[in-house]
Amino acid sequence: MPGFKPPENFDFRQPAGWQAWRERFARFRLASKLNKEDGDVQDEFLDVIYWLRQILGVILGLIWGLLPMKGILGIAIFFLVNVAIVYIYSSTFQKVDEEEYGGMGEILKEGLMTSFSSFLVCWIILYSSLHVEFSS
């Protein structure tokens, strides 16, 4: 970072200067933006989005299976609800800077297809067991 010099090397032999060095380092971190979220925190956010979607897919699949919902309408409503909940969660509740994650599109795609597959499995199994009569 031009213009921002890190504090001098830490001297373990002078305990009286530790607090001053720590304060200088904290100011340096803030000025040089080293305090920004690192990859681990970003990965944690994407993990939360992923697992939120998986739970949402199972819950919506069970609801769609209990209701006699059929066809493309059920799939379309699933995608609308799923994307809307993730969008509201990330932009309103978490207030993330979407550019740190490659844009809102990348956040909205995180775990969508695996959630869709969980949704389909739950929906098909429950719908078939409750609303379809099998002839012998």
N, C-alpha and C positions, 0 to 999 in steps of 0.2 A: 504494500500500500504506500503510495507516494505521500510524503509529508507526515507520516505517523511512524515514529521510531518506538520500537518496543522498549520496555524498561531494561535497565542494566541487568546483568546476570544476578540471580538470587544468591545471596551469601548466607549460608547456614551458620556461619560462625558469629553472626551479629543478630541475636534475637530481638534487639531493640528496634531494628529496621524492618522487621518482617511485616508489620502492619502497614507501614508506608509503602513498601514494595507491592503488597497485595492491592492497595488502593490504586497505585499507578497502573498495575496490570489490569485491574477492572476497568479503568478509564480507557486504556489501550484497546481492550477487547470491545468495548462499546464503540469507540471511534473507528476501529478497523472492521467492524461488523462481524467479528469472530463469535459474537454471542448469538448469531442467527441459528435457526434450527439446523441441526446436522441431519445426515441421511437416516440415522436411527429413528429420530422423531418423525420424519416423513414416512418411513416404513411403518411405524406404529399407526399413523393416521390411515394409511392405505390398508393395513390389516384390519382396523376397525371397520372401514367401509366394506371390505371383503366379507367379514363375518356378519355384519349387519345385513348385508344382502343375502347371505345364506339363510339366516334365520327368517328374513322376510320372505324368501322364496318358499320355504317350507310352510310358513303360516298362510301365505296366500294360496298355496296349493291345497292345503287342507280346507280353507274357506271355499275355494272354487269347487272342490270335490263335494262338500256338503250341500252347496247350492247346485242345482242342476245346470251349471254354466257349461256351454258348449262352444266349440269352434274358435274362429279367428277373433271374435269379440273378447273372449276370455284372455287370449294371448295379448291382444292389444291393450286391454285394461291392465294386465299384469305389468307390461313394460311401462305404461304411463305412471302407475302407482310407484313402481320400483324406482324409476328415474327421478320422479318428483320428490320422494322421501329422501333419497341420497342428495339431491340438489339442495333441498331445504336444510338438511342436516349440515352439509359442508359449508354452505354460504351464509346461513343465518345463525345456526347454533355454534359451529366451530369458527366461522369467519376466517377461513384459510385464504392465503394468497394463492389463487389457482395457478399462477404462472410458475410457482415453485414446483408444481406437479406436472407441468406440461400443458396446462390449460384445463378448463372445466370438462372438456371432452374426455380427457384421460381419467379424471376422477370418476366421471359417470360410467366409463367402460370397465372400471376396476371390479372384477368378479361378477359381471353381468351375465355372462353365458353359463357359468357354473351355477349361479342362482336360478337361471332359467331351467337348467336341467333338473335341479332339485324340485323346482316348482312343478315341472311336467310329471315327474315321477309321483309326487304326492297327489297331484290332481288326478292323474289317470288311475292310480290304484284306488283312491277313495271313491271317485266317481263310479268306477267299474263295480266296486263292491256294494255300493248303495243304490245305484240307479239303473244298472243293466241286469236284465234277467237272462240267465244262461239256460238254454234248453239242453236236455240230456238226450 
